[in-house]
Amino acid sequence: MRPQIFQTSITELLGIRHPLLCGGLGPGVSDGRYVAAAVNAGGMGFIVATGHDDPAQFEEELKICRDLTGGKPFGVNLYISRFAGGADRVSKQLPLLEKYGVTCVETAGASPEPIIPMLKDMNIKVLHKVPAVRYVQTAVRAGADAVIIVGSECGGHPGIYQIGSIVQATRAAEIAGIPVIAAGGFGTGRQLVAALSMGCDAILMGSRMMVSSDLWVHDDYKRRVVAGDGTESKIVKQLLGDHHRVLDNDSAKAVLALEDAKVTDFEQYRPHVSGSLTREAYHTGDFSKGMLDYGPAVVFADEIKSTEAIFDEILDDAVTALDRVNTLRLPAANAATAAERHAWRLRN
Ligand SMILES: Cc1cc2nc3c(=O)[nH]c(=O)nc-3n(C[C@H](O)[C@H](O)[C@H](O)COP(=O)(O)O)c2cc1C
């Protein structure tokens, strides 16, 4: 593991060495072993609470992660449905988090406000994920400890506005007043340095991590990710107002055809979007069917390797990026005023 290079509000808040977070991956993809690998490599990961083949599996994953991390902080991803009863269902899972010593949660979907008092009582930090700057204040008002902002590049659910990460993360950091984590399209150390320069305190990655050898996903799928250049990432279900960035496969094409035909009856979409197809694709490596969350950051995933090796590559790249910026900086930039800089240029 690389020594600590950056100390930010997020490394402090979460008690981690590197400002590198691995977002929750469903259904059941970010499991205990994957999250433990991210934690043991100095970052943070989130076990998805939903989408396991068997719901009892969630507790098993918590146990695995606790045992593999030996007391280090680790996280859980909680999806809060916008439909009635969403927060109640999530509340029922919270005692398990306390039992296994979870220290932080990545919440997504509806506002985490109803569950925040319970989480605070358990001393669990809340990182709420939002797809647009306009929701940042909702997260702040709800009492989140940090906000994760995803741009339209993100694999999964980019929201309806489709604004890129470079604008969203910069603006979110300007207005949030709490630490901001940039997400959507990240996968290199150069981008980590850019995100820190933009005022953020960490990056969170999903698509770039799909090649981690610590993930149970079939190697044929990981090889597809390595081969990807990002152009095969498509947003589907826009007509239903449920924008979803996925791999352009047979299921995505079928969904896009229904949208082209202006079909709004969900029953016609159901056979193509069922979670069981997605699970099967990850298990078998046949990625022709299923909604497979997939963002253009796959372009940075050039080899199947461990999470720790991916983190090391990103951190080394960040140091190179900082060196590059320093070599570009003119000595005159140290001068206090524009007049002094102008005088320096005239002299040289
Ligand atoms: C395969 C995959 C599955 C995902 N599943 C979930 C999920 O279940 N819950 C969630 O909050 N985000 C999910 N996401 C989104 C990620 O946590 C993260 O926000 C996103 O991947 C960041 O953008 P990037 O893909 O450009 O790195 C998923 C992303 C991917 C690539």
PDBQT file of the ligand as one rigid body, heavy atoms in Angstrom, charges set to zero:
ROOT
HETATM    1  C1  LIG A 401     -21.878  -2.048 -12.227  1.00  0.00    +0.000 C 
HETATM    2  C2  LIG A 401     -22.358  -0.879 -11.418  1.00  0.00    +0.000 A 
HETATM    3  C3  LIG A 401     -23.376  -1.077 -10.490  1.00  0.00    +0.000 A 
HETATM    4  C4  LIG A 401     -23.833   0.009  -9.703  1.00  0.00    +0.000 A 
HETATM    5  N1  LIG A 401     -24.805  -0.215  -8.762  1.00  0.00    +0.000 NA
HETATM    6  C5  LIG A 401     -25.146   0.787  -7.917  1.00  0.00    +0.000 A 
HETATM    7  C6  LIG A 401     -26.055   0.556  -6.843  1.00  0.00    +0.000 A 
HETATM    8  O1  LIG A 401     -26.581  -0.541  -6.670  1.00  0.00    +0.000 OA
HETATM    9  N2  LIG A 401     -26.333   1.578  -6.009  1.00  0.00    +0.000 N 
HETATM   10  C7  LIG A 401     -25.768   2.821  -6.166  1.00  0.00    +0.000 A 
HETATM   11  O2  LIG A 401     -26.018   3.727  -5.357  1.00  0.00    +0.000 OA
HETATM   12  N3  LIG A 401     -24.932   3.079  -7.197  1.00  0.00    +0.000 NA
HETATM   13  C8  LIG A 401     -24.597   2.081  -8.055  1.00  0.00    +0.000 A 
HETATM   14  N4  LIG A 401     -23.703   2.321  -9.069  1.00  0.00    +0.000 N 
HETATM   15  C9  LIG A 401     -23.103   3.668  -9.206  1.00  0.00    +0.000 C 
HETATM   16  C10 LIG A 401     -21.745   3.737  -8.503  1.00  0.00    +0.000 C 
HETATM   17  O3  LIG A 401     -21.854   3.519  -7.118  1.00  0.00    +0.000 OA
HETATM   18  C11 LIG A 401     -21.080   5.102  -8.741  1.00  0.00    +0.000 C 
HETATM   19  O4  LIG A 401     -21.903   6.132  -8.254  1.00  0.00    +0.000 OA
HETATM   20  C12 LIG A 401     -20.792   5.345 -10.215  1.00  0.00    +0.000 C 
HETATM   21  O5  LIG A 401     -20.339   4.162 -10.819  1.00  0.00    +0.000 OA
HETATM   22  C13 LIG A 401     -19.746   6.435 -10.392  1.00  0.00    +0.000 C 
HETATM   23  O6  LIG A 401     -19.542   6.725 -11.743  1.00  0.00    +0.000 OA
HETATM   24  P1  LIG A 401     -18.496   5.940 -12.699  1.00  0.00    +0.000 P 
HETATM   25  O7  LIG A 401     -19.196   4.686 -13.099  1.00  0.00    +0.000 OA
HETATM   26  O8  LIG A 401     -18.264   6.857 -13.821  1.00  0.00    +0.000 OA
HETATM   27  O9  LIG A 401     -17.267   5.671 -11.882  1.00  0.00    +0.000 OA
HETATM   28  C14 LIG A 401     -23.279   1.290  -9.896  1.00  0.00    +0.000 A 
HETATM   29  C15 LIG A 401     -22.283   1.468 -10.868  1.00  0.00    +0.000 A 
HETATM   30  C16 LIG A 401     -21.819   0.411 -11.620  1.00  0.00    +0.000 A 
HETATM   31  C17 LIG A 401     -20.741   0.636 -12.637  1.00  0.00    +0.000 C 
ENDROOT
TORSDOF 0
